[in-house]
């Protein structure tokens, strides 16, 4: 696919995602409530920074105690914020009373995770009744520079009672 055609396709996908309607009118409050119950997010100091239909961002400040032997943010921590962002992006499009569970994901670690803050931005690719496919990009932020350090594609399951 040519670069121009890919750009046009991405623009159309972005336009379509701007028109997404959440089936749960209280999705943002539900995401915030659920996120607050995740002790792992509290443990690592992650915070929700954006919740929209089909889109979630999670911020994480750099902490020495979350690094690996070379001082980079540990890949497990990078994966954790990407997975959580993916789950909640999918959850924003699930019905009232549902809950979300990751069923699979693939992560590509693109460069060492060094920065002052890290942002995982997840967007729904395809929402389904039971399974939702989501992608996330994780960025390292230093001053005004933003570098892509990881990307994830995952499948989230809608659990209903």
N, C-alpha and C positions, 0 to 999 in steps of 0.2 A: 504494500500500500504506500502510495506516495506521501511525502511529508505534508503536502497541502491537503490531500484527502483526509489524512489522519487528523489534522488540525480542525478541519470542517466537522468531522465526526465527533471529536471531543467537544466542540462548541455546541453541537446539537444535543449531546448528552448532558452538558452542563445546563442548557436551556430547559431540557426536560426535567432535570432534577430540581430546578428552581420552582417547578410547578407541582411537586410531589405533595400530596395531602396525607397527613398522618391519621390513621383510623382512630387513634386515641387522642381526644382533644387535650388531655393532661399529660402528654408524652414527656414534656420537659421536666415536669415535677416528678414523674415516675422515674425517669433516668436519674435525676439528682438524688432521690430517695434511695434507689438501689445502689448507686455509686457510693453513697455515704455508708452503706452497710458492708462494703468491701474492705475488710481490714488490711488487705494487701495494698490497696491504693493509699490508705492512711500510712501504712508502714514505710512506703517508699516516698511519700510526700507528693503524690500526683494529685492534680486538681482538674476538674472539668472546666474548660474555658469556652466551649461553644456547643450548643445543642440545638439542632434544627432538624426538620424532617429529613431523614436519610443521611445526616452529617453530624459527626461528633469530633471535637478536638479535646485532647488531654495534654496538659502541660506538666513538665517535671523539671525542677531545678537540678543542676548538677550537684551531686554529693559524693564526697570521697568514699564513703562507706558503701556506695553502690557500684564501685568500679572493679575491674579485673586487674591482673598483675601489672599491666602497662599504664594504668591510670585512666583508661577509657571506660565509659559507662558499659556495664556488663551486658552482653548480648541477651541474657535472660531478662534483664530489666527493659531493654529496648523492645523485646518481644512481648513482654507483659503489657506495656502501655499500648502497643499496636493492637494486640488481641482484645484488650478491654475497649479501646475505641471502636474496633470493628463490631464487637458485641452490642455496644450501646447504639451505634449507628443503625444496626439492624433492628434493635428494640424500638427505636423511634417510630418504626413503620408496622409494629405489631399491634394486635387488637387489645382492648381493655382486658385486664386479667391475665395476660400472657406473661411468660418469663422467657429468658433467652439463655442459650447454652451453645458454646463453641463445639462444633463437631469435627472440624479439620481446618488447618491453615498451613501455608507455606511462606517462609520468610526468606528474603534475600538481604543479607547484610552487605551494603554497598561500599562503605568506608568506615574507618574507625570513628566511634561515637565520642567525639570531643566537642564540647561547647559549654556555654553557661546555662542554657536551658534547652530542653528537648520538647518537641511538639509532635504528637501523633494525631494525624488528621485522617479520619475514616469516612468513606462515602459508599453508600449502597450502590452496587452495580445492578442487581436484579433481586427484587423482593418477591418472595413466593409465600404461599399459605403456610408451608412447613419449613422450607429451607430458603435462606437469603444469602446471596453471595455479596461479599463486601471487600473493598480494598482499602489499605491504609498506607500512608507514607509517613515516615518519621524523619523529622528535620532536627539538626543541631543548630542552635542559634547562638551566635557570638556577636556582640555589638549589633550592627545592622546586617551582618552576613547570615544567610540561611543556606545550609547544605543538606541535601538529601542523604541520609545515612542508611536507611532501610526501607523496604517495601514489603507489604504482606498482602496475600489474598486469602480470604477465609470463607468458610461456610458456617452460618449460624442457624440454629434450630429454634423454632418457635414452639414453646411448651405451653399447652393450655390445660386447664383443669377438667 
